Each structure stands twice: as structure tokens, then as C-alpha cells.
Amino acid sequence: MAISSQINIKNKRASFEYHLLDRYVAGIRLLGTEIKSIREGKANINDSFCAFFEDGLYIRNMHIAEYSFGSFYNHESKRDRQLLLNKKELKKIKAKGEEKGFTIVPLRIFINERGFAKVEIAVAQGKKDFDKRDTIKERDSKRELDRVMKR
């Protein structure tokens, strides 16, 4: 399991585009070739989002590359995948997500110590342009301060 602890696929745009409010860790319902591709690090969640359908919360637009050694059993690269959460957590997320201005975004995919793929999701509120400029200023000033402290 040494390889699994190194898998940490991040959505870097999420913290720039949104104010992250509540965070949750959810399991994902995957096919066999999908988990093998994730363990190889071949997944992308930059453009993905979460939405509710009749039977639960799904992650949409997440790209998992086809497994190189998979035959005709291979999966579709962009399909909806169900997220596995408790009913209480689903109710909280659904109530917050239905409010105006809030959305549910995935932050990262990782493999836990038992070898299961997990997704960290957050209920988020979109940033305005001036908030994004403030984020850029803070990041640049922190970078400059780190350079000065390094010398």
C-alpha cells in the first residue's frame, strides 16, 4: 500500500474560485478499472462538480483515464459516479446546496489507509472578482515574505 498513500489528486481552482465553507469526506462508487486508473494517478477533477439526483449525490464531469490494461471491460472516462455519505450528511449538504449562491465542489481525491478511494468535497460560495484579486495579493505577499525569510 505504499503507492496508495502517495495518491492525492487536487482541484487547485476550487480554493481560488470559491469560499470553502463545510468540508466532508465521501466514498465513491467505482468500477474495477476506475480504481486502478486512480491508483496510477490518472484522474482529473478540475472541471467537476457535485449534484443531487433522485437516489443520492453524484460527482459529474470527473475524468478518469481508461485503464491501459483493461480490455472491453474498460469504463467510460467521464461518467457520473455516486458519492457515498450518511443520510444526515446528505440532508445537510442538500439543504445548504439548494440555497442561492452555494455549490458543492470536489477538492481532492485520495486513497485512505484501507485502500479505498475517497473524495473530499466542500459546500462553497462563489467569489467575486475583487475577492480573487485579494487572494492573488495574499499569495504574492506570502511568496515574497518566504523569499526574504529564506535569505
Solvent accessible surface area in square Angstrom, and as a share of the most:
residue,aa,sasa,rsa
1,M,152,0.68
2,A,81,0.62
3,I,119,0.60
4,S,7,0.05
5,S,90,0.58
6,Q,142,0.63
7,I,20,0.10
8,N,69,0.36
9,I,25,0.13
10,K,112,0.47
11,N,13,0.07
12,K,161,0.68
13,R,124,0.45
14,A,2,0.02
15,S,65,0.42
16,F,52,0.22
17,E,47,0.21
18,Y,63,0.24
19,H,77,0.34
20,L,45,0.22
21,L,80,0.40
22,D,61,0.32
23,R,141,0.51
24,Y,35,0.13
25,V,83,0.48
26,A,1,0.01
27,G,10,0.10
28,I,16,0.08
29,R,140,0.51
30,L,39,0.19
31,L,91,0.45
32,G,48,0.46
33,T,19,0.11
34,E,0,0.00
35,I,32,0.16
36,K,95,0.40
37,S,0,0.00
38,I,0,0.00
39,R,86,0.31
40,E,79,0.36
41,G,36,0.35
42,K,97,0.41
43,A,16,0.12
44,N,71,0.36
45,I,1,0.00
46,N,63,0.32
47,D,88,0.45
48,S,8,0.05
49,F,86,0.36
50,C,9,0.06
51,A,27,0.21
52,F,54,0.22
53,F,81,0.34
54,E,168,0.75
55,D,89,0.46
56,G,11,0.10
57,L,0,0.00
58,Y,37,0.14
59,I,0,0.00
60,R,86,0.31
61,N,59,0.30
62,M,0,0.00
63,H,63,0.28
64,I,0,0.00
65,A,27,0.21
66,E,101,0.45
67,Y,38,0.15
68,S,77,0.50
69,F,170,0.71
70,G,23,0.22
71,S,71,0.46
72,F,171,0.71
73,Y,161,0.61
74,N,40,0.21
75,H,9,0.04
76,E,122,0.55
77,S,36,0.23
78,K,107,0.45
79,R,64,0.23
80,D,51,0.26
81,R,0,0.00
82,Q,27,0.12
83,L,3,0.02
84,L,83,0.41
85,L,29,0.15
86,N,101,0.52
87,K,169,0.72
88,K,158,0.67
89,E,51,0.23
90,L,39,0.19
91,K,148,0.63
92,K,129,0.55
93,I,0,0.00
94,K,87,0.37
95,A,66,0.51
96,K,64,0.27
97,G,21,0.21
98,E,126,0.57
99,E,84,0.38
100,K,193,0.82
101,G,49,0.47
102,F,38,0.16
103,T,43,0.25
104,I,9,0.05
105,V,6,0.03
106,P,0,0.00
107,L,16,0.08
108,R,72,0.26
109,I,0,0.00
110,F,32,0.14
111,I,9,0.05
112,N,28,0.14
113,E,155,0.70
114,R,175,0.64
115,G,5,0.04
116,F,104,0.43
117,A,8,0.06
118,K,49,0.21
119,V,0,0.00
120,E,21,0.10
121,I,1,0.00
122,A,0,0.00
123,V,1,0.01
124,A,0,0.00
125,Q,75,0.33
126,G,38,0.37
127,K,33,0.14
128,K,128,0.54
129,D,97,0.50
130,F,116,0.48
131,D,31,0.16
132,K,43,0.18
133,R,138,0.50
134,D,69,0.36
135,T,37,0.21
136,I,66,0.33
137,K,133,0.56
138,E,118,0.53
139,R,114,0.41
140,D,67,0.35
141,S,67,0.43
142,K,133,0.56
143,R,115,0.42
144,E,93,0.42
145,L,108,0.54
146,D,75,0.39
147,R,123,0.45
148,V,87,0.50
149,M,149,0.67
150,K,181,0.77
151,R,227,0.83
